[in-house]
Amino acid sequence: MPESSRTYDELARLITTTYTDPDLDLVSRAYAVAEKAHREMMRLTGDPYIVHPLAVAYKLAEMGANLNVVAAGLLHDVIEDSEITLEEVRAQFGDDIASLVDSVTKLKKVKYKGTDRYVENLRKMFLAMASDVRVVFIKFADRLHNLRTLYAQPRTKQERIAKESLEIYAPIAGRLGMNEFKGEIEDLSFAYLFPKDYERVRDIVSTKVREKGAYVSRIIDQTEKLLIEHEIANAAVHGRVKRLYSLYKKLNKYDNDLSKVYDLIAIRVIVSDVEDCYATLGILHQKWTPIPGRIKDYLSQPKPNGYQSLHTTVFTENGETVEFQIRTREMHELAEYGVAAHWRYKEAGMSPLKNLYWMEELAKIQKELSGKK
């Protein structure tokens, strides 16, 4: 399905409202160069080509990537698709942005060519990451927009790109804790690779959201009131529907028994600090009965990819089950964007993690792949 295109004004507005003292002139100059470079070009969707680099830059800005990365997102196709040279990019924007654009251009040569090339493709991707992991942020944003507009491609290309995305990009995003990218890449690929299963799972989710939507809204309202009563300040409570591909895998695991999927619709509670996480868990358990074996403490024992949260599933008044996920704001950003969020905290002089999990993971994968052809 066609998606609405971002404009430069929307990008500028996002940056001015979410960044501190942003260098909007840098972004404006990058946009001007990209717009001129792609002026005569069109996407297969029928849109002017500039909508693509704008979409990439907008996603990077949503992540909170620094403005050099956002500018490189705007410029990521100019060397390959226009007369502009790398040296011209360097002269106008400096070494850092030029290096990012150059690396993304080289990374485009990584193509999926069957299982015999899988390890080699991974190796190239991680070599690029080893030099500068920000390159992969741009590549993920690029891939995401290409998947969103995949409907305009021929069927054979749709299948190739979707397969490459599901088998190469999504696992890398997962290992780097970038669950927002992983989930969307998986769902978009799922639609093209297994269309009948996709429609079936989408119908299941639509039906359940329709059936339980009003009920979940009431539970959210009750939770908000409980937290105010117990003086849990600045808490945010919202619903989350399970990703389609994730649900598909879980249904396969449970022989399509939906009653065993407790987290189809979950409620997220975002609080200020770890102390409030545990306090909130206690408040919820005072109000509703927890299901034995469904309490998971990923705060004291994070998942291998660094994910931290408290999970509990409770019986509410009418016997319905609801899963709650409780975490701090930093944990939420790290759960969504992983190494990208960590990078942003690091640039701001903060380090929310006690260990550099993703850098260790990167080194480990490099070691796994070294020497393999």
N, C-alpha and C positions, 0 to 999 in steps of 0.2 A: 504493500500500500504506500502511496506517496506520502512523504512527511513534509511538514511546513519547514521552510528554509529560514535560517538565521540571517539577520542583517548586521552590518557593521555597527549600527546604532545600538542594537541589542547587546552585542559583545562589549561595546564601550560602557554601556549602562551596568552590565554585570560586573565589570572590572572596577568601576568607580564606586560601586556599592559594597563590594566584598574585599577589596584590597586596601591596604594602608599606604597613602601617598604613592599611588601608581604612576609609572612613567607612561602616560597615555600617548605621548608623542611617539615613543618607540613603536607601540602597537599601530598607531595611525600610519606611520611611515611604512611599516611592514605590509599593512593592508593596501596602501597605495601601490606599492611595487607588485604585490600579488595580483591586484585587480587589473593593472596595466598588462602584466605578463599573460594573464588568462583571458583578456578582454574578448578575443575573437573565438574563444573555445566554448563548447557546449557539452554538457553531460548527456549520457544516453537517456536520462530522465526527461530531457528537454529543457532543463534549467541551465542558466549560465554557469560555467565551470567554477566561478568564484564561490558559489554556495558550498562547495566541498571544503576548501581550506577554512572558510568561515565556521563551518560545523566542527571541524577538527579543533580550531582555536577555542571555540566556545566550550567544548567538552574539557579541554585542558584548563580553561579558566574556572569552570565548575569544580574541578579537582583542586584548585588553588595552586596550580603549578606556577613557578615564577614567570615573569613576563618575557624573559628570554625564550623560554619554552613555548609560551603562547605565540610570540612573534615567529619562532621557527615553525610552529604549526601552520601559520598563515603562509609561510614561504616554502613549505616542504615539497611542493611540486614544481617550483619555478625553474630549477636547473634542468630537470628531466624534460619538461614540457614547453620551454621557451628558449629564447636566445640569451637569457641572462646566465652569466657564468658564476662559478663559485667565488672567483676573485672579486667580482662586482658585489656579491652578497657580503663578502668579508670587508670590502672597502666601506660599504654603507652601514653595516650592522656589527662589525667586529668579529673577532676570532670565535667566540663562544657560540653565537648564533650560526655562523658559517659552518662550524664543526658539526652542530646538530643537524643542519640541513643536508650536509654532505653525507653524514652517517645514515640518515633516513633514506636518502637516494640510493645508497649502496644496499641497504637492507631490502629494498624492493626487489632485488635480484633473487631473494629467497623464494622459491616456488615449491609447492607440494607436487611431488612426482611419484607417489606411491610409497609403500612401506620401506622399500630399499633405500630411499632417500631421507626417511624420517629423521634419523639420528643426525645426518649431515645438516639438515635444515635447522634442527634444534641447536646444533653446534654453532652455526652461523649467527643465529639469533642471540645466543648467549655470549658469543664473542663481541657482538655489538654492545650488549648490556654491560660486559665487563669493562669496556672503555668508558661508557657513560650510560647509566640505566635510564636517563631521561629520554634517550632515543626511543626506547621501547614505549614510554608513555605516549609519545607522538604516534608511533606505529599502531598502538592499540586504538587510539582515537581515530586514526585514519581508517583502520580496518572496521571499526564500529560503524562509521558513516557509510562505508562501502557496502556493508551488510544491510544497513537500513534502506539502501537504494538498489539492492540486488534484484528487485523485481524487473528492472529495465534490461537486465542482461539475458543473453540466450541461455536456454536450459542447461546445456553442458557446462557453461561457465558458472552458472549458479551452483551446480553440484560441486564443481572443483573448489570454488571459493568457500562454500559452506563446509566442505570436508576438511579443507586446510584449516579453517577457523576453529572447527570443533576439535580437531586432533592435534593441532600445534598451538594455536593462540590461547584457547581456553585453558589448557593445562598449565601453560606458562603463567597466565594471569593468576590461576589458583595457587601455584607454588609461591608466588610473590604476594599473596594475600589480597590481591586486587579483585575482590569478589563482585563488585559492581560491574566491572568489565567482564569477568568470567560469566556471570549470570546472563548478561544481555547478549554476549557473543554466543553462548550455548542456545539460548531461546531463538535467536534469529537464524542460526544454522539449522536447528531442529526443524523449523518450518519448511526448509527446502529439502532436507535429507530424508525426513520421515513425515511427509505431509498428512497422511491419514492419522498417524499417532498424535501428531501435533493438534489436529482438529479435535480428536477425541479428548485429549487432556485439557485443551482450552475449554471445551464444553463442560467438563467436570468442574473446572475452576469457576466458570461463569455461573453454573448452577449453584454451587456452594456459596459463592459470594452473594448471590441473590437471596439464598435461603438464610444465611447467617449474618449478612451485612448489618442489619438493624440491631441484631442481638449483640454483635461485637461492639458496635457503637455505644450501646448501653454499658457494656463492661468497661470500655475506655472512660466513659463519663464517671462511672463509679470509682475507677482507679484514680482518676484525677482528683476527685473529692477526698478519697482516702489519704492521698499524699499531702494534700493541703492541710487536712485535719492533723496529720502527724508531723507537720512542719518540715516536709522534704521540699526544700526551696528549688525553684527553677527547673522542675522536672518537665519533660516533654513525653507525652504518651500518644502513640499512633499505631494503627494496624499495618500489618505486612502480609501480603499474599505470597505464598511459595512460588518460586520460579517454575515455569512449565517443564523445562528439561529436567530440573531437579526432582519434580514430582513424578515425571515419567520414569526416572531411574528408581525412585522409591516404590512406585507401584509395581514395577517389574520385580523388585526384591520381595514384595509382599503378595505376589500372585494376584495383583490388581485389587487387593482388599483395602479400600479407602479408609475403613474404620481403624486401621493400624497407623495411619498417617496423622499424627497429633498436631503437626505444625503447618497444616494447609493454610490456615489463617492464624497468625501469631500476633501478639501485642508487644511492641517494643516500648520499654521505659528507659529514657535517657536522663541520667542524673549527674550531679556535679562531681562526685568523688566516690571512691571505693567504699567508704563508710556508708554512704547513702545507698549504694547497691545492696549491701547486706541488710541494711535497715528496711529497704523496700521489699526485699524477699520475705523478711519476717512479717511485715504488714500484710502482704498478700496472703501468707499462710495463716494469719489470724482471721482473715476474712473468708477465705475459701480453703477447701481441703486439698492438700497436695497429693498427687498420685505417687505412691512408692516407686522408687527406681527411676523417676523422671526428673529428679533434681540433678543438674549438672553444674559443677563449679569450674568454669573455664577461667576464672580470675586467678585462683591459686595455681591452677594447672592449665595454662593456655594450650590450644590446639597446636599441632606441629607448624602450621603456617602463621602462628602468632596471634590467632583469634582469641579475644577475651570477652567473656560475657557470663552472666548467671542465667541458666535456663530452668524453668520449672513449669510443670503442667498441673493444672488444678481442676477439680470438679466445682462448677459454679452451682447456684441455687437450684436450677432445674435439671441438674445432672449432666449438663453439657461440659465438654472439656475445652480448656483454653490454655495454650502455651504462652508464657511470658518470657521475654528476653530482656535482661536488665544490664545496662552498661553505662560507662561514663561517655561524655562527648568525644574525648580523645579516642577511647576504645571504639566508638562508633565510626569515626573517620578512618581509623586504622583497619577496621573490619571491612569498610567499603572500598578503600583505596590502597591499603597495604603499604608497600614500599614507597608509593607516591606520597602518601600522607606523612610517612616517616621522613622522607626527604624534605618536605615542606617544614616540618617541625625543626629539623636539623638546620635548615637555612635561617630560621628565625631564632636560632640560638637555644632551642629547647630540644630535649631528647626524651620523649615519653616512654621509651622502652628501656628495660634494663639490659637487653642484649640486642645486638644488631642481627636479628634472626635472618632478615632477607639477604643481607650481605653474605652471611654464612651459607645460606641456601644457594646463592649464586655461585660461590666458590665451590660448594659441594657438587653442583651440577656440572660446572666446568671440569672438575676432576673426573666425574663419571664419564664425560664425553670426550675427554682428551685422548688423542690417539686413535679414536674410532673414525672410520671412513665410510 
